[in-house]
């Protein structure tokens, strides 16, 4: 029999069979997974144990089984298990082995995705912050750079020590394991992938190893030994056809199918019609394929763990994802619709054993009369006498707020600017808040009065990039130069602000209104709830020492999920880091329904402004022009010769859907080596329109590296007419050799037909 991999095992598949002997195969001859010689379709759901309190793991796994799935996909995050270099933690909330054992007890198989890179809209894509502790220029992540690769290998060996005995080959539930993740988006170094693969094999992973990529990156950075699966948001026929081009035989599998999408601060909540999801899943299964639903249950990116895409698109703490199982673990209409569909593809034994959903975790709503009190945070001195401020990683800080104090001459005052700030800061002078610095507005400054007062800059960061080559530019902090009245400000001290959790106060800050507020709340019950944060500007919340995550008044989320398992009878402590300075001192409101799609741009820490969009007049002759075909496939067009430029314009004159609208899934520039140019410093300087009311059609979606969302011209009100365009300033001069356009994937409407492309240094004037 010809097959890619064959594994004979004896495994306990609890709650379904009694100690059978199983043979699991990845069969090329039958183009299928086989279990005991019979075709086996993997109906998997992504479920991240790090995004669910341990007390609810079993409940969520039972929910997945009741939906009709037969496996859960377990992502692991390296930075979650090795928060400090060489110090591993697989206990308590991080006990992945226990998660897998519970899955087996509940009759579910496990697909393991251990990393070292995972993406998943998780802080730094799962990589630990301490990789940057000598500066980002000193390490290249996701490469064979030994400063990255050696600790990555050590982590994989440690993961294998935890989980190798839970593989199906040893009687456990783990059917397959993944090497790295969507590497085609990042690079094409097969030797790097081989290093990861060989390390996993040597460490004890003896189940099939698979690799996933989107349909147009299936050949990049892959090796023959791995099973290839394809990720896509729509059009299964197209994606599987591309998979067959690179893997003519073997099972068809969608490694990630998206029932909706994640949310980004300042953009609308993402949804996806249930009928679209059902049609695609039906096609996958009818074609004999397998799938993993990303996400079956999204959960919450507690604490600092939510990720960030480029150019600067930080994600919300809620990871609800409009998944079939809600953030709080409840059934949704998608849940029941998918359950009914999957019944069509179950065997009689499976159908007979399909359980009803477990009882939901109770919810409560009430308003507490608790009065808040200001509390003094802890202060840890990090570095004194720096000439220039250092990134927080080089100060040995991974997460949290850092107070930078200027020690140089500031008496003359002037406009304080920090164009390279990562990411936002409150500026104090003479112990008074005088303004904010924000990476979204690099040319805005804060007016510092003349006098003898001191300048203090309280820096807080959003997440490090979780996707793309821009990950190598992920440092956080007050990056130089910092200028005052146009001159670089030299001489700095730095201290870490530590939240005074549970009343512990080690150091005292005198005279700085840092706005930590403590509320003591007695709940009617220890049930789940949502903290209402509508009207609060920006900050963080902890409950009884558990970090809930970030809030930001701009939306789309206006609530924070509070797990009842983290509450206790009697007094509960809520600690709020009120970076925006406007959290009321009396009363907290808790609701039983999340608010996931409510936008309040006026509640920003800096007054919201209409997107700058300078007039644009195209030059007489484009550098490139043409017509794209009517297809979902990415289109790459090369310039006659590479051109150096700072700005580019993409003009869309017509589209295939004949509605006069325009949409772009992704737009990239490539250098002469075929490498994508980093987007970290890109900014839109002219834009014909964007759809923000009826869907998230924000322009940034065209350059965030993800094809599952898109920029869309305005259509809900005062529909914009062709030609449509956007002009981007790349921040500095780059060599451009070609462009790559990826159409929207879910519909023909808006796919570009006739187009023009321009390069130049001053297509649009940029304010300095």
Secondary structure, DSSP 4 states (H G I P E B T S, - for coil): ---SEEEEEE---TTT-SS-EEEEEEETTTTEEEETTEE---EEEEE-GGGS-GGGHHHHHHHHHHTT-SEEEEE--HHHH-SBTTB---SGGG-HHHHHHHHHHTT-EEEEE--S---TTBGGGG--GGGGTT-GGG--TTSS-HHHHHHHHHHHHHHHHHHGGGBGGGTSSEEEEE-SS-GGGT---HHHHHHHHHHHHHHT--SEEEEEEEGGGTTTT--TTSEEEEEESS-HHHHHHHHHHH--SS--EEEEE-SS---BTTSPPP---HHHHHHHHHHHHHTT-EEEEEEEE--B--TT-B-EETTTEEBPSB--TT-SB-TTS-B-HHHHHHHHHHHTTS-HHHHHHPPPPPPPPPB--EEEEEEPEEEPPEEEEEEEEESSPPPGGGGT--SSEEEEEE-S--TT-EEEE-TTEESEEEEEETTEEEEEEEGGGTT--EEEPSSSPPEEEEEE--PPB-SSGGGGG---EEPSP-EETTEE---EEEEEEE--GGG---S---S----EEEEEEE-SSS-BEEEE-TT--EEEEEETTEEEEEEETTSS--EEEE-GGG--SSEEEEEEEETTS---SEEEEEESS---S---GGGSSS---PPP-------SS-SEEEE--SSSS-EEEEEEEEEEEEEEEEEE--BTTSSS--EESEEEEE-TTSPBPP-TT-EEEEES--B-SSS-B-GGGGGSS-SSS-EE---SSS---S-EEEEEEEEEEEEEEEEEEE--SS-STT-B-EEEEEEES-SS----
